[in-house]
Amino acid sequence: MKTRKPFRFKQFEIKQETAAMPVTTDACIFGALIDLKDAKQVIDIGTGTGLLALMLAQRFDKARITGIEMDAQSAAEAQDNFDDSPWSNRLACKTGDFREMQFDIRYDALVCNPPFFRGQLQSDDARKRQARHTVTLDYAQLLEKSLHLLHESSQIWLLIPNLHLQEMIDCAALHSLHLLQNIQIRSFAHSHPHVSILCMGLQPHTIQQNTITIYAGQGQYTPEVQTLMQAYYPAIG
């Protein structure tokens, strides 16, 4: 099996040798756009390598972030990444199935880059299949369990493929969750958006909508993405 090199950010490093899914540009943009405001308790469902938790820990110095990961190898690697970071005292990873775990606190924010393929060709690698496909945690299960962890002003942040965007919005409505933000992500100005960043909460609010274009040309980030990722990517700024 090909060994993946660590992904180096300005203030931390992601080891991803055993990761079921490596670091992606979409996930990095997601992490940079999440606004935790004054959140103190944050949970990252399906933390994988710990990417989102680390990006958030860098920007929000009051946040204590717990990553949940059911794949034991990925969880161990995430904990290593947490321990090696400047924010190890505010980061922790728990191994287990989110649907079956018990929690004794309410969280100010829940973030998740959930499995995103449904009814499509699946990988022969069981760990990759679990990470990429909704074979273990579907949207309804995710939201139903999440509701038990929230308080009145909590927010849920999700990265969803546009193929399943309406399904997630409909599912959220059935669980009395209101859409607060919908940020569409597209590769190029002429491309259709392929993923959306959704922010949802229990209190209704005017929906903020935006579209972000990743590339100005082949291998060249747009000024908007350069500004967004300046705090993270060593090659920018």
Secondary structure, 3 states (H helix, E strand, C coil): CCCCCCEECCCCEECCCCCCCCCCHHHHHHHHHCCCCCCCEEEEECCCCCHHHHHHHHHCCCCEEEEEECCHHHHHHHHHHHHCCCCHHHEEEEECCCCCCCCCCCEEEEEECCCCECCCCCCCCHHHHHHHECCCCCHHHHHHHHHCCEEEEEEEEEEEEHHHHHHHHHHHHHCCCEEEEEEEEECCCCCCCCEEEEEEECCCCCCEEEEEECEEECCEECHHHHHHHCCCCCCCC
